[in-house]
Amino acid sequence: MPDIYQLEYLISIAEHGTFSKAAKELHLSQSALSRSMQKLESELRVTLFERKKNKVELNRNGELAVECAKKVIAQMQDMTEKVRIFDRNSRTISVGSCAPAPLLDVIPTLSNAYPDMAISSEMQEQDKLLQGLKDGIYHLIITSFPAFQRKKPNYPLSSAGLKMADMLNVLALIRGYCMEYEENVLSYENYHKLRTSVGWTNFSPAQAQTALANSLYTVTAVEKDETVAMGRLIGDGQYYMIVDVIVRPDFQKRV
């Protein structure tokens, strides 16, 4: 069975055109490279090169072998990347956010809920957060406005085993800002006021109404009959996403 190094050597010969140039690029002697290719031919039980008096070229077998070798190398690289991401995800909860304020509470909450796991976080633009969630870079993202308005989300919330109940606990972190909280009673008026208080004015009334109608769960924090913080959960029953975690600016430093 050919090894990965033989395939890499074969590709290098095809790319550089000669054994001497390939050997120089690979930091091998030309004789060592030649022996490796002879071993590869022996293992495949076919000839890969046309050996002439002063020139060695790939034959049709060799050209096909190069094409297959490139695919094998690509698959090996893909496997390596996927395994590394899986290992990292099994030990680390990665959080992406559109702003720093939500992370101040989300990170301690996740650390308390998952003491055996590391928590990593970073801030990115919304489109990068969504792509990162899709690619498995993030387990959880926090966005400034609903990411899905015309169709249901199809991004997995977590490959590290976070459940919907855990996400509700994260949403409920805003309870710490006041004495009372309420579930699933968020009105358009309070939604609009909170978004406006933090400068999120990119929604039309119709978009806001649609966003609220598509919420699976909302939690609001109340003090003296005023809604001062909120969070929403959206999803399709299998995949979920936390959006619109907002704390009114005059309450953001209260804990």
C-alpha positions in Angstrom: 0.0 0.0 0.0 1.5 3.4 -1.0 2.2 5.8 1.8 1.3 9.5 1.9 4.9 10.6 1.3 5.2 8.6 -1.9 2.0 10.3 -3.2 3.4 13.7 -2.3 6.6 12.9 -4.1 4.8 11.8 -7.2 2.7 15.0 -7.3 5.9 17.1 -6.9 7.5 15.3 -9.8 4.4 16.1 -12.0 4.4 19.7 -10.9 8.1 20.4 -11.4 8.6 18.3 -14.5 11.8 16.6 -13.6 13.2 14.4 -10.8 16.0 16.9 -10.1 13.8 19.9 -9.6 11.3 17.9 -7.5 14.2 16.4 -5.3 15.5 19.9 -4.7 12.1 21.2 -3.7 11.5 18.2 -1.4 15.0 18.4 0.1 15.9 14.9 -1.0 18.7 13.5 -3.1 17.7 12.6 -6.6 18.6 8.9 -6.0 16.4 8.8 -2.9 13.5 10.2 -4.8 14.1 7.7 -7.6 14.2 4.8 -5.2 10.9 5.9 -3.7 9.2 6.0 -7.1 10.6 2.6 -8.0 9.1 1.3 -4.7 5.7 2.9 -5.6 5.7 1.3 -9.0 6.5 -2.1 -7.3 3.6 -1.7 -4.9 1.2 -0.7 -7.6 2.6 -3.3 -10.0 2.6 -0.9 -12.9 5.1 1.4 -14.5 4.5 5.1 -13.9 7.3 6.6 -16.0 8.7 6.5 -19.5 12.5 6.1 -18.9 14.5 7.4 -21.8 18.2 7.9 -22.2 18.4 11.4 -20.7 14.8 11.9 -19.6 12.2 10.4 -17.4 8.5 11.3 -18.0 5.1 10.2 -16.6 3.3 7.8 -18.8 -0.5 7.5 -18.9 -0.5 5.3 -15.8 1.5 7.9 -14.0 -0.8 10.8 -15.1 -3.8 8.9 -13.7 -1.8 8.1 -10.5 -1.1 11.8 -10.0 -4.8 12.7 -10.3 -5.7 10.0 -7.8 -2.9 11.0 -5.5 -4.2 14.6 -5.4 -7.6 13.4 -4.4 -6.2 11.2 -1.7 -4.0 14.1 -0.3 -7.1 16.4 -0.3 -9.1 13.8 1.5 -6.4 13.3 4.1 -6.2 17.0 4.7 -10.0 17.2 5.0 -10.0 14.3 7.5 -7.2 15.9 9.6 -9.1 19.2 9.7 -12.4 17.6 10.7 -10.8 15.4 13.4 -9.0 18.4 14.9 -12.3 20.5 14.9 -14.2 17.6 16.4 -11.5 17.2 19.2 -11.5 21.0 19.8 -15.3 21.1 19.9 -15.5 18.2 22.4 -13.4 20.1 24.9 -14.2 23.8 24.1 -17.4 25.8 23.8 -16.8 28.5 21.2 -19.0 31.6 21.4 -19.2 34.3 18.7 -20.9 37.6 19.4 -21.7 40.8 17.6 -20.8 42.9 20.6 -18.8 42.6 23.9 -21.6 43.3 26.4 -23.5 39.9 26.1 -20.2 38.0 26.5 -19.6 39.5 30.0 -22.5 37.4 31.2 -22.7 34.5 28.8 -19.1 33.3 29.4 -19.4 33.1 33.2 -22.8 31.4 32.8 -21.4 28.8 30.5 -18.4 28.3 32.7 -20.6 27.5 35.6 -22.8 25.2 33.6 -19.8 23.4 32.0 -16.9 23.5 34.5 -15.0 20.8 32.7 -14.9 22.6 29.4 -12.9 25.6 28.2 -14.8 28.7 26.9 -13.5 30.6 23.9 -15.1 33.8 22.5 -14.6 36.4 19.9 -16.5 39.2 18.2 -17.3 39.1 14.5 -19.7 40.6 12.0 -23.1 38.9 11.6 -22.3 37.2 8.3 -19.1 35.7 9.7 -20.9 34.6 12.8 -23.5 32.7 10.7 -20.9 31.1 8.5 -18.8 30.2 11.5 -21.8 28.5 13.1 -22.5 26.6 9.9 -18.9 25.5 9.6 -18.7 24.3 13.2 -16.4 27.1 14.4 -18.9 28.3 16.9 -21.3 26.4 19.1 -23.3 29.5 20.0 -23.6 32.9 18.4 -25.2 36.1 19.6 -26.5 38.4 16.9 -28.0 41.9 17.0 -31.0 41.0 14.9 -32.7 37.8 13.7 -30.6 35.9 11.3 -33.4 34.0 9.7 -36.6 35.8 8.6 -37.8 34.0 5.4 -37.0 30.5 6.3 -36.3 28.4 9.3 -32.7 28.1 10.5 -30.6 25.1 9.5 -27.5 25.7 11.6 -26.8 23.4 14.6 -26.7 25.2 17.9 -24.1 22.9 19.4 -22.0 20.0 18.5 -20.7 19.9 22.1 -24.0 18.6 23.6 -25.7 21.8 24.6 -29.4 21.3 24.9 -32.3 23.7 24.5 -32.8 23.8 28.3 -29.2 25.0 28.7 -29.9 27.7 26.2 -32.9 28.9 28.1 -30.6 29.2 31.1 -28.3 31.4 29.1 -31.2 33.5 28.0 -32.2 33.8 31.6 -28.9 35.3 32.6 -30.6 38.6 32.3 -32.5 37.8 35.4 -29.5 39.0 37.4 -30.2 42.6 36.4 -33.4 42.8 38.3 -35.8 41.2 40.8 -38.4 39.8 38.2 -38.4 38.2 34.9 -41.2 37.2 32.6 -41.4 34.5 29.9 -43.1 34.7 26.5 -44.8 38.1 27.1 -42.5 40.3 25.0 -44.6 43.0 23.2 -43.7 44.8 20.0 -43.6 48.1 22.0 -41.1 46.8 24.5 -39.1 45.0 21.8 -38.9 48.2 19.8 -37.9 50.3 22.9 -35.1 48.0 23.9 -33.7 47.7 20.4 -33.8 51.5 20.0 -32.0 52.0 23.4 -28.9 50.2 22.2 -29.0 51.7 18.7 -30.5 48.7 16.8 -32.9 50.6 14.5 -32.5 48.5 11.3 -36.0 46.9 11.7 -39.2 48.1 10.1 -42.4 47.5 12.2 -43.4 44.7 9.9 -40.0 43.0 10.3 -40.1 43.3 14.1 -43.6 41.8 14.2 -42.5 38.9 12.1 -39.4 38.4 14.3 -41.6 38.2 17.4 -44.1 35.9 15.8 -41.3 33.5 14.9 -39.8 33.4 18.4 -39.9 30.0 20.2 -39.2 31.6 23.6 -38.7 35.1 25.0 -37.5 36.2 28.4 -37.7 39.8 29.7 -36.3 41.4 32.8 -38.6 43.8 34.6 -38.0 46.5 37.2 -40.7 48.8 38.4 -43.0 47.7 35.6 -40.4 48.6 33.0 -38.9 46.1 30.6 -35.1 46.6 30.9 -33.7 43.5 29.3 -34.6 40.7 26.9 -33.5 37.6 25.0 -35.2 35.5 22.3 -34.7 31.9 21.1 -35.5 31.0 17.5 -35.3 27.6 15.7 -37.1 24.8 13.9 -37.5 22.3 16.7 -34.1 20.7 16.1 -31.7 23.6 15.7 -31.8 26.7 17.8 -30.2 30.1 18.0 -30.1 32.9 20.7 -30.8 36.3 19.2 -31.5 39.8 20.5 -29.9 39.6 23.9 -30.4 43.2 25.0 -29.9 45.0 28.3 -30.9 48.7 28.5 -27.7 50.8 28.7 -28.5 52.2 32.1 -28.8 48.7 33.5 -25.7 47.2 31.8 -23.4 47.6 34.8 -25.8 46.3 37.4 -25.4 42.8 38.6 
